[in-house]
Amino acid sequence: MNDIINIIQDNWELLLVGQYPHGPIGGLAVTLFLSLVGIVLAFPLGVVLALCRLSPFRFLSWPATAIVYVVRGVPLIMFIFWTYFIVPQILGRPVAGITTMLVTLVIYQSAYLAEIVRAGMQGLPFGQTEAARAIGLSYMQTTFKVLLPQAIYNMVPAIISQFVSSIKDTALGYVISVNELTFAASQINANLLTMPFQVYILLASIYFVICALLTQLARYLERRIALRRAGKAGASAAVASAMQQANV
């Protein structure tokens, strides 16, 4: 335990921000940056894929389904290598490892977010669609003004859980020398040489604490959403009962 405390005292800056301000930023800051920006950029793409999968037009649903199945069926590390070698050829110039990892996460997470959004929209009562169309809303208006906002609200806990997965996925950036948290831990281990067990126990503990806190946040939001649903259902039932009694 004393060894772990000493490692933290001597290397906390490297774990948090890498070599910044005397070098490139790294450590936990890059891990959180990649995870957060990756989810934010992947979300619109995930929504598009989800809507294409739900589309009645096969020329939209079939390619979107194929993309989702391929991305979810291939290990993330393969996408990292493909992006690492393909993107520089497309752009005609070298690309930084952090850019490669960010592009990979956007592509990879968009497939999972697409399934989350699709499940959220399919989980809504069909009466929502019927009511929207009955008041004259078009298909696009029904989707973007009625169904999609409700689905996203209901899926917030699942999106946070996907963010947790993204944090863990960033550790694979180590293989292309992205200066994230795992890479910082490997630098510490290379300097110390004699305490690999303590270094990687510390690394695992950092990941565990962050992911556990975010998981608890997801569970809290899930309970709040469930309570709000129950409250709305109870209010609707009370209104219906009152109207029935008034008619009697």
Secondary structure, 3 states (H helix, E strand, C coil): CHHHHHHHHHHHHHHHHECCCCCCECHHHHHHHHHHHHHHHHHHHHHHHHHHHHCCCHHHHHHHHHHHHHHHHCCHHHHHHHHHHHHHHHHCCCCCHHHHHHHHHHHHHHHHHHHHHHHHHHCCCHHHHHHHHHCCCCHHHHHHHHHHHHHHHHCHHHHHHHHHHHHHHHHHHHHHCCCEHHHHHHHHHHHHCCCHHHHHHHHHHHHHHHHHHHHHHHHHHHHHHHHHHHHHHHHHHHHHHHHHHHHC
